[in-house]
Amino acid sequence: MNLVNISKEDSGYKIKSIKYIKIFGTTVYSYDKMFRLETESGTWINQATQKRATEAESIKLNKWLKDHRKFIEKA
C-alpha cells in the first residue's frame, strides 16, 4: 500500500492509498482505497465499504498521519 494523498477535513483526516499487484516485477493491477479517521473512536474507516480498516492498514495509516501531520497543519 502506497500513500497518495492526506487531507484534513472538519470531521478528521482522509487518506487515499493505492495498492499494486505485481507478478514477476510487472504491475498487473492496481486499485485505490480511501480511508477516513473517526475522531470519536480513533478508528480508520474504509470509505467504499464503511468497514473498519484491518490492523495492518491501521498501523500504516497512523504512521503516515504521524509523519505528515505537521505539514498538513501548516497548510
Secondary structure as UniProt FT lines:
FT   STRAND          2..8
FT   STRAND          13..23
FT   TURN            24..25
FT   STRAND          26..37
FT   TURN            39..41
FT   STRAND          44..46
FT   TURN            47..49
FT   HELIX           55..74
//
